[in-house]
Amino acid sequence: MIITWLGQACFRIQGKDSTIVIDPFDTSIGLKLPKLSADLLLITHDHYDHANRSAIAGSPFIIDGPGEYEVRNIFIYGVQGYHDSSHGADRGMVTMYSIEYEGLTIAHLADLGTSELTQEQLEKLEDVDILMIPVGDIYTIDAKGASKVISQIEPRIVIPMHYQIPGLKLGKKLDDGEKFRREMGAKAETMDKLRITSKEVPQEETRIIFLKP
């Protein structure tokens, strides 16, 4: 499996038989997407920096809300969450996703705005191998909040997302990735793409991996 971060909350997950794209953004945020096609498109919420469906070529199966799905032998669980710390009163709801594919469980936490998951959410986001989590503050949880959620989920690999990178323009400047790196106090790796199989998942220490957009 190859996991590529394309900026903001957008990821491409390429397996042997299928490609998944999550949260393609509109280029008005200052970032550009490469040409993308997918078998499966996941949308966490309908904000312009997460829901550019037209950026994906082909006719992908689209999932954009809570529920249980099976597509091309991929199991997806959509879990409802809050986009803010006021139970959705400020920015509404998001859908977090747990994806089971090629022996790996991948969780994408969308624009999560709460620094603590409920027991019900945790039950649907358990035994996570790879966690994609926002860390940039303003529109999501910050580094400290992300650290708390990571402690709850206890994933084997953490990939931070939704933080300030060169070119990103959202109206308000997000925290950069360094704040999260310092908060975790762990040695972080940086790579262009994550190439991984289920046999290569760490079993003891959690790896923090920054992907280059």
N, C-alpha and C positions, 0 to 999 in steps of 0.2 A: 504494500500500500504506500502511496505517496500523498502527503498532505502539504498543500501549498497555501500560504496566507497571502491574500491579495490586497490587504489593507482594511481598516475599519473592522467589521465583523465578518468579512467575506473570506470563505475558505473553499478550496477545491480538494475533494477527496477522490483519488483515483485508485480503484481496485483492479483486479484482473478482468472483471466482466462489466463493471459499471462505474460511472462517474457521478459524484454528488457535488452540487454547488450549494453553498449556504449564503444567504443575504448579499446578493450582488447590489452594489450601490450605484446611485446616479452620479455621473461625472461632474455635476455641479459642485460636489464637495472638494474638487481640486485634484482628485486622484483619477487615474485611468485604469480601466479594466482591459486585459488582453481579450482576444476572441475566445469566447467560452461556449462550450456545448455540454450538455449534461443529460443523463438518464433520469435523474431525480433532483428536483430543486426544492430546497427548504427555505421558507420565509418566516422569520421570527415575529415580525410586525410590519405594519404598512408605512413606516416612515421612509422618506425618500432615500436615505442613506443605507437602507436595508432591503428594499423591495423593488429593484429595477428588473422586473421579469423580462423586459424586452432585450436585455443584454445577453440572454441565454439563447443560443441557436438550437434548432431542432424542436422537438415536442416533448419536453421532459414532463414526468409526472410531478405535479406540484402539491406540496403539503404546506399549509399556512395556518395551522391551528392545532390545539390539543387533540389527543386521541392516540390510538394504536394502529399502526399501519405495517403491511408487509408488501414490499415492492422489489421484484427481482432478487428474491432471497435476502433482502436487507430488512431488518426489523427496526422500526422507528417508533419512539414513544414521545409524543408531544406533551409537555408539562407546562401548565399555566404558571406564570410568574408576574411580578409587578415591575413596571418600568421606573418606579420611584419608591421612596420610603413612606409614602402616604397611601399605601394600598391602591395604587393606580389613580388616585384622585388628580394628580398633576399631569401624568403622561400616559396613563392607560395601562394596558396589559401587554405582555409579551409571551411568546411560546418558547420555552427551552426544549432542546431535543436530546434524547439519548438514542444513539445509532449503534446497532449491532451488525458488524460487517467483517467478514474474513477473520473471525475469532477475536475481534477487538471491540471494546465498547468505548464509544466516543461521545462525550457530552459537550454541547454548545449552549452556553448560558445566556445568549441573546444580550439585550441591554438590561441586564438585571440591576434593579435599583435598591435591593434589600441586602444587607450584610449578614443575614441569617436565613437559612432555608427552613421551611416547616418540616415536620416529621413526614408528612404525606409526600412532599417534594423529594425528600431524601430517599424515601423508599423506592421512588421511580428513577432515582439518579445514583443508585448504588453500584458498587464494584466497577468503577470507572477506570479505564486504562489511560485515556487521554482526555484532558479537560481543557476546553477553550473558554476563557473567562475574561470579561471586561475589567480593566484596571484604571481607566483614565479619569474617573470622577466626572463632575458636571452633569452628564446625562446618565451615568451608571454609578455603580459602586467605585470607590477609590482603592488604592493599594491596600490599605488596612482592612477594608471591607472584604476585598478579594481574599486576603490572607485568612480571614475568619471562615469564609465559605470553603476554601481549600481544606481547612482543618476539619470541617464537617464531612466533606466528601471523601477525603483521603485518596486522591487519584495517584496514579503511578507516574504520569507525565502531565505537566501543566504548560499550556501555550497561552500567554497573555495576548489580548487583543483590545481593540477600541481604545487606543491611546494616541497621543500626538505623534505624528510622523511628518517629515518634510512634505509640504504641499497640501496637507489636510486643512480645509477651511470649513468650520461648522458654526461660525458665529462667535463661539466662545472657545478659547484654547484649552485643550485637555492637558492633563498631566502626561509627562513623557514616561517611557518605560523604565527609566532609571529609578524612579521612586518605588516602583513595584519590586525591582531587583534588590534595592536596599531593604525594603520591608521584609522580604523573604529571608534575607541573610544567608542565602545559599548560593553556591557557585552556579551561575546560569550559563547555558550554552547558547551560541548563536549559529544558525545555519540557514541556507537558502531554502531547503525543503526537508521535511522529515520523511525518510524512507524507513518503514518499520513493518515487522511481522509480529504475530502474536507471541512467537518464541523470544523476541527481543525486548519485550516489556520488562522493565526493572521490577523486582519483587521486594526490595528492601527500602531504598531511599527514593524519594520523589525527585524526578528530574524537572528542572525549569528550562524550557527551550524557547528562546526568542527566534521567530522566523522572520526573515527579511521579506518585506512586501515587494 
